[in-house]
Each structure stands twice: as structure tokens, then as C-alpha cells.
Amino acid sequence: DQQVKQNSPSLSVQEGRISILNCDYTNSMFDYFLWYKKYPAEGPTFLISISSIKDKNEDGRFTVFLNKSAKHLSLHIVPSQPGDSAVYFCAASDPNAGGTSYGKLTFGQGTILTVHP
Amino acid sequence: DGGITQSPKYLFRKEGQNVTLSCEQNLNHDAMYWYRQDPGQGLRLIYYSQIVNDFQKGDIAEGYSVSREKKESFPLTVTSAQKNPTAFYLCASSMVTGANVLTFGAGSRLTVL
């Protein structure tokens, strides 16, 4: 049962344009959402997060939007740069997932973003 | 520089052998985790530990074992009971208060021959 889904395995964007990565979830108990970026043969690095009490969080070129009623979040990167080419994972946290939820993140399958010069 | 060190980066194993993956952190984080990544799948939690000498099973703990004798170290043993051990293994750590932001190591790729 995939509670966090990234339905687009890949996305190709021209440099300077906007990249929009999408993520859907089914568990209404998730209260914190994160995006991680991963290069090949490396560990994921934290990018940006959002609490369920907000609907938008912005950090430089990166903005995450949360639509709780639709159980959907998206990551916008604008303008996109070739260095943004990586795999992007969304992740979610459920505070009721047995004891404490710390670090017990549920990850999506990832979306490969390619930004062409 | 603070961070997480995983070793070895690449490991080959014959079927029936146990292998241990090392994970060391100098971030002074209380919690540590092991995740597994397979192609086309998200990261799945194997084991986690929030304090020394204590650890909990994650979603896919069967065929794995861990220990947490020191705050800095959280080794993972992939036993012969793990039916499909070939994967990319990621160790992570975090504080136990505040946001659930994990810091990951660079990973270890295990291939069973």
C-alpha cells in the first residue's frame, strides 16, 4: 500500500523554465512533508519542508505547496537550472505511526528531473 | 565537518553470507535510521534507533539486524535470511525533537552474487 505516490517517474524541463514535481498521499494523519534531492550514488539531501498547518513554504527558487483537501503537494523550482537535475523524493511524517514518528518518514518513489541547457 | 560516514561504498557478497554495513555520525544526533532503496521504489525503513541500546523495527526488518552500543554508531547486518538483499542502503540520523529532517549518508551498494 503506497501511502505516498509520485506518479511521474521523470520530468524534462528547459533551463530557465519552471519545474513542477507532484506528490499525492493517502494517509490523512500525515502532518509534515519534506522534499529531498538525490544525485546518483549519493544520499538524499533535504531541500524544503512544510507543516500541515501551512499551504505554502518558499525558500529561494524552491516553493512547496500543500493542498490538504486534495492530499496533494507540489514542488516548484523556478528558474530551473541544469544543476537541479536529480531525483526528487517527497516524504511524509505521521505522528501516530507507533510511538514517536521522528525519522519514520514515508517516501514516494521519486521523480527524475532533467534540466536541459 | 559533521556528517554521516557509511562504509563500504560497494560490497559484493555470496549467497548465504552475512554482511555488516557500517554507519558512523558525528552530528551528535540521538536518532539513527537505516533505509533501503530499490529501483522505482521509494526509500523503505528497515530499523531505527532513538537512543543508545534501543532500536525498533521499521517496515521491512525481516532478514536484518542492528545494534546501537554507541550514540555515534548504528551498524546494519544483512543476514542470509534476507531473500533479496541486493539494494542501495542508506543510513540517516536526526534530532529527536523539532522537525523530522533526516541527514543521510552517501549510501552503500550491496550486490549479492
Interface residues (C-beta under 8 A of the other chain):
Chain A: Q2 V4 Q6 P9 Y32 L34 Y36 A41 E42 G43 P44 T45 F46 S49 F89 A91 S93 G98 G99 T100 S101 Y102 G103 K104 L105 T106 F107 G108 Q109 G110
Chain B: I4 Q6 K9 A31 Y33 Y35 G40 Q41 G42 L43 R44 L45 Y48 Q50 Q56 G58 L90 A92 S94 M95 V96 A99 N100 V101 L102 T103 F104 G105 A106 G107 R109
